[in-house]
Amino acid sequence: LNTFNDVFSSIDLKLQDVDVEILSKPFTNSEIRTTVFHMGLLKSPGPDGIPGLFYQRCWHFIKEDVI
């Protein structure tokens, strides 16, 4: 246990400014679309209860609301 704590106490867990800048940028429409189309069609739905199949098949109707 001491070795585990020693290892983690020596790691700098702060983000560099460049990392913060990258992570703070808004998502692009293209990134959102890519993510939606990489969702499993019938995998476990998210908190909304809707599977990826719905989002992919109805993308042309719902994309503005999703984005």
N, C-alpha and C positions, 0 to 999 in steps of 0.2 A: 504494500500500500504506500509506503514512503517513496519507493521508486516511482510509482505512478504519479504521485503528487509532485515529486521533484521534476519529472519530465514536463508536466503541464505548467508548472510555475515558471519554467524557463522559456516557454513559448510566448512570443509577443502576440496577443490576441487583438490588437488594434488594427483597424483597416487603414491602409495608406490613403492619402488624399485622392490619388488617381482611382482607387477602387471605389471610394465613396462617390466620386463623380460618375463613374460608369453605372453603379447601382442606382443612382438617383435619377437617371434619365428616364423619361416616359417611354413606355412601350410603343413601338410603331404598329401601324395597322397590319403590315406584313408579318411582324413577329406574332401578333395575336392570331392571325389566320393560320400561320404555320403550326402554332401550338394546338389550335382547334383540330386541324386535320391530322395531327399526330396522336390524338386521343384514341383510345381503344373504343371500337364501335359499341360493344356491349359490356364493357368492363363496369365495375362498380361506379354508379353515378356519384357525383359530388353532392354537396349539401342541398342543391336544388332538386335532386332526385332525377335529373334528366341525363340519359347516357349520351356519349359522344356521337352516336348515330344521328340523333335529332339535330345536333348543332351542325353536323356536316351536311346532312340532306337538306336542311332548311337555311343554310348559310346565306343565300342570296336574299332571304326575307328578314333575317334576324341580325345580320352583321353590324348594322348601325347601332342597334341596341346593345349588342355585346361589346363593341368597341367603345 
